[in-house]
């Protein structure tokens, strides 16, 4: 995957639950795609940098997500 500002379609907004996430599998590491209460979307590596927890299983607060292992 190139690191350009190109958009990559990964699904429909309706496929992601509000305040939830879906995971995109990649050989380089999984990506967690989140949907906010206001239907904004953001994505992160699906791995907490502190404890390695799966961020896709965390709780969405505004434009942030809490790691399920240590909040």
Buried (B, 14 or more C-beta within 10 A) or exposed (E): EEEEEEEEEEEEEEEBEEBBBBBBEEEEEBBBBBBBEEEEEBBBEBBBEEEEBBBBBBEBEEEEBBBBBEE
